[in-house]
Amino acid sequence: MTDNNKKTFAPFLKGLSLTLILILFGLGAIKIIANTSNSSTEKAIARKLAKENENFKKLKFDLVDPELAPKGIHDAVLLGYNIMIDTQKYAKDFVGNKLNCTNCHFSGGNTTGGENGSISLAAIASAYPCYNSRSQKVLSLGERINSCFERSLNGKPLALGSQEMVALEAYLHWISRNYPIYAPIPWRGLKELKAEKTLSPSNGKLVYERTCALCHGKEGEGGTNIPPVFGDRAYNDGAGMNDLGTLASFIHANMPYENPTLTVEEAFDVAAYIMEKPRPHFDKE
């Protein structure tokens, strides 16, 4: 789970684009009389879709280079990117473990998820404020950022309006530019997996020793630019990764780093093994 990016963003992302066809379709907007035949119903639906498509066209969304941010926000966007990549350096006063944001959000989250794409943050600013089921309330983007600092980074919240918070918000808004507000984000989150058999932490231990320990350490302690996965310097038990399904999905899609090869069964077993291990407790009321 390493990311050696420094201040500038990898140039290969320039020009990379993902075309989304967003079709807004409301059943209530289609008025079809009760005795309409199937063929006329299909024609009515086709006319509705054609109209929606004409109205909204094809909306393009590009992964953008932080270096290309305009002058007014350029420095803030780059600081936000650097905080994502090297949180230990650029937000050290707010981190309580050995993790960086990019350990869960590869390339500072400027990916479209999927295999080797970790947990994408591209377009995420368009989804906030957003209801958070864990908190059971609507969170602002800044509040959601602080949740990561307090849980995944086992640290302290940033002051809203602080240099670090403004920088992170500027960066996330920049990599969300041109995406429609509250439109569904297809690559958001992780692909949900289901365990195919009874979990076996003992088999997970063998998988861990065979495929994970070389980088993450026998005791989960991590290494230079490699995050710990259990122990005192890992994420706490309130973090999103301290959930069996989330952890297994992340492992299956991204581990071993840059060469994910584990089966669903192996991913669940190693996740079960990791979750049996000690880690800091999240005790915020």
Secondary structure, 3 states (H helix, E strand, C coil): CCCCCCCCCCHHHCCCEEEECCCCCCHHHCCCCCCCCHHHHHHHHHHHHHHHHHHHCCEEEECCCHHHCCHHHHHHHHHHHHHHHCHHHHCHHHCCCCCCHHHCCHHHHCCCCCCCCCCCCCCHHHHCCEEECCCCEEECHHHHHHHHHHCCCCCCCCCCCCHHHHHHHHHHHHCCCCCCCCCCCCCCCCCCCCCCCCCCHHHHHHHHHHHHHHHHCCCCCCECCECCCCCCCCCCCCCCCCCHHHHHHHHHHHCCCCCCCCCHHHHHHHHHHHHCCCCCCCCCC
